[in-house]
Amino acid sequence: MTAISLGMPAVPPPPLAPRRVSRQIMVGSVPVGGGAPVSVQSMTTTLTSDVNATLQQIA
């Protein structure tokens, strides 16, 4: 398999604006908003923590 260059930056850019305060709701068993960590739903078969492998699979 040939790797595809994705042009990923070495360091994530700073946020464009501060996040606004929101209330937390539950979507099924997943908390959303209110300081909950960002949730990602994926249809890839790689671990989403392995960013390069996931992006290669998407590409």
N, C-alpha and C positions, 0 to 999 in steps of 0.2 A: 504494500500500500504506500502510495506517495503522499507525503505531508503537504498540505496546502498552506502557504503563508497567509496568515489572517491579519497581519499588521497590528497585532495587539500591543498597546503601550506597556512599558515596563512597570509603571506606577499608575494606579487609577487617578484620573483627574480630580481636583477638588470639587465638592458639590457646587452647583450653580446657585443654589439658594438654600437657606435653612429649611428643614422640614417643619411643617406647621403642626401644632398640637391637635390630636384627634382622639376620639374615644375608641376603645377596643370593642370589636364585635367578634362573634364566633361564626365561622363558616364550617359547619360540620364540627370537627374536633380541632380545627386550625384557628388560632387567634390571629386577627387582622387589625392593624392600626394600634393606636395607643401605646407605642413603644415596643410592640411585639416585633421580633425579627422578621425580615422580609421573607416571604414564602415563595418558592418557585415550584411550579408544576411542570414537569418535563416528560416528553415522550421519547427521550433518548435512552439508550441502554448502558451508558457510561455513568460513573459516579459524577454528579454535578460539581463535586468539590475538585475534580480533575478537569479544570477549565479547558486546557488545550485539547484533551481527548474529546470532550463534549463538543467543542467548536469544530473540531475536525469532522466529527460524525454529522453535525448539522450541515457543514459545507459539502 
